[in-house]
Amino acid sequence: MRRVPSTLLALVDRIRGEDPERGDVPGWVMVTVMTAALVLAILGVFQDAIVNAVQNALNSVTTRG
């Protein structure tokens, strides 16, 4: 009888959902939503400062001096 390679067994376990490293999908969704909300809150408060900083950085790189 032939031995089944361990990679094939690992793939079958993963397809069946028996992989302990699979993770928590709702947890990742919550982290993503909270990160997006934090970015929007920071952008709402500091939008003018961020726009000015980016424009100054781009101007300092693109202007010849």
Backbone bond lengths (Angstrom), bond angles and torsions (degrees), N, CA, C in turn:
res aa  C-N    CA-C-N  psi(-1)  N-CA   C-N-CA  omega(-1)  CA-C   N-CA-C  phi
1 M - - - 1.446 - - 1.525 110.08 -
2 R 1.324 116.40 138.24 1.459 120.55 -178.08 1.517 110.69 -83.16
3 R 1.295 115.98 149.54 1.454 121.38 176.65 1.522 109.45 -87.26
4 V 1.302 116.61 139.78 1.460 121.60 177.64 1.526 107.58 -85.42
5 P 1.313 116.85 128.04 1.466 119.18 -179.36 1.530 111.56 -58.58
6 S 1.308 115.16 146.24 1.463 120.18 -177.15 1.529 111.50 -64.48
7 T 1.334 118.02 -29.96 1.459 119.42 178.23 1.521 111.58 -66.65
8 L 1.337 116.71 -35.78 1.456 120.07 177.38 1.523 110.75 -67.23
9 L 1.319 116.81 -40.47 1.465 120.58 177.35 1.529 110.90 -64.22
10 A 1.312 116.48 -40.38 1.463 120.12 178.27 1.527 110.57 -63.98
11 L 1.326 117.01 -39.03 1.460 120.91 178.21 1.520 111.28 -64.80
12 V 1.315 116.86 -41.94 1.468 120.51 178.32 1.528 110.25 -63.78
13 D 1.321 117.45 -43.38 1.467 120.45 177.43 1.522 111.32 -61.01
14 R 1.315 116.54 -39.15 1.459 120.50 -179.42 1.524 111.00 -67.15
15 I 1.314 117.00 -40.82 1.463 120.83 178.95 1.521 110.43 -65.47
16 R 1.303 116.96 -37.63 1.463 121.05 178.68 1.522 112.66 -71.91
17 G 1.315 117.71 -13.58 1.456 120.71 -179.69 1.510 113.45 86.49
18 E 1.312 117.69 18.98 1.449 121.71 -179.13 1.521 112.26 -94.91
19 D 1.307 117.62 14.22 1.457 122.06 -178.41 1.524 109.62 -82.68
20 P 1.330 118.57 117.43 1.465 119.61 -179.55 1.533 113.02 -68.93
21 E 1.309 117.80 -15.44 1.459 121.67 179.78 1.522 112.53 -91.28
22 R 1.305 117.67 8.48 1.457 121.75 -173.68 1.521 112.62 -63.99
23 G 1.305 119.16 -38.32 1.452 122.02 176.21 1.513 112.70 97.02
24 D 1.304 113.46 176.76 1.455 121.79 -176.24 1.525 108.15 -111.91
25 V 1.322 117.13 103.41 1.461 120.94 -175.82 1.526 112.04 -61.29
26 P 1.331 120.41 -47.47 1.468 118.56 178.40 1.528 112.70 -60.47
27 G 1.319 117.33 -31.97 1.464 120.22 176.35 1.517 111.59 -63.95
28 W 1.327 117.19 -42.70 1.458 120.87 178.98 1.521 111.16 -67.53
29 V 1.322 116.91 -35.71 1.461 119.69 176.98 1.526 109.59 -63.96
30 M 1.319 117.23 -43.75 1.459 121.39 179.44 1.526 111.47 -62.24
31 V 1.321 117.11 -42.83 1.464 120.72 178.19 1.523 110.36 -61.99
32 T 1.328 117.28 -42.65 1.463 121.25 -179.71 1.520 111.43 -64.80
33 V 1.323 117.01 -44.49 1.466 120.74 -179.86 1.519 110.50 -65.64
34 M 1.319 117.64 -42.14 1.463 120.35 -179.80 1.528 111.15 -66.73
35 T 1.316 117.43 -37.26 1.464 120.81 177.53 1.525 110.75 -64.98
36 A 1.325 116.53 -43.71 1.465 120.22 178.38 1.528 110.50 -62.97
37 A 1.332 117.45 -40.47 1.467 120.77 179.03 1.521 110.68 -65.00
38 L 1.327 117.12 -39.67 1.466 120.81 178.48 1.524 111.38 -65.27
39 V 1.322 116.92 -42.13 1.469 120.66 177.96 1.525 110.59 -62.42
40 L 1.327 117.32 -43.46 1.464 120.41 178.77 1.519 111.85 -64.79
41 A 1.326 117.50 -38.69 1.466 120.44 178.64 1.526 110.91 -65.21
42 I 1.328 116.57 -44.02 1.468 120.17 178.76 1.510 110.39 -65.30
43 L 1.329 117.02 -42.56 1.460 120.80 179.74 1.525 110.96 -63.91
44 G 1.324 116.90 -38.49 1.462 120.31 179.52 1.517 112.60 -62.83
45 V 1.307 116.77 -37.46 1.463 120.89 -177.79 1.527 111.49 -82.07
46 F 1.309 117.45 -41.32 1.468 121.50 -172.23 1.521 113.54 -111.66
47 Q 1.316 119.26 24.84 1.455 121.64 -175.13 1.524 112.43 -59.18
48 D 1.327 117.57 -47.55 1.470 119.95 -178.66 1.529 111.46 -62.03
49 A 1.326 117.34 -42.62 1.459 120.53 -179.66 1.528 110.76 -65.88
50 I 1.322 117.17 -39.26 1.469 120.52 -179.95 1.527 110.54 -67.37
51 V 1.336 116.84 -44.18 1.468 120.75 179.23 1.525 110.17 -62.04
52 N 1.319 117.56 -44.37 1.469 120.60 179.19 1.527 111.52 -63.82
53 A 1.320 117.52 -41.49 1.465 120.45 179.66 1.522 111.29 -63.81
54 V 1.328 116.92 -42.18 1.464 120.11 179.79 1.528 110.37 -67.86
55 Q 1.321 117.19 -42.44 1.472 119.75 178.71 1.523 111.01 -63.45
56 N 1.317 118.12 -42.22 1.465 120.81 177.74 1.519 111.52 -63.17
57 A 1.319 116.41 -40.33 1.467 119.85 178.90 1.524 111.19 -65.16
58 L 1.340 116.39 -43.89 1.457 119.24 179.24 1.524 111.49 -67.01
59 N 1.317 117.06 -39.12 1.468 120.00 178.04 1.521 111.56 -64.48
60 S 1.321 117.69 -38.86 1.462 119.80 -179.62 1.529 111.60 -68.99
61 V 1.316 117.37 -25.70 1.459 120.12 179.12 1.520 111.09 -85.10
62 T 1.341 117.42 -36.63 1.461 119.89 -172.89 1.523 113.47 -89.67
63 T 1.322 119.74 -20.99 1.475 120.16 -179.40 1.509 110.58 -80.63
64 R 1.312 113.81 143.07 1.464 118.99 177.62 1.517 107.32 -91.85
65 G 1.295 115.07 137.91 1.444 116.15 -177.58 1.442 111.93 -145.78
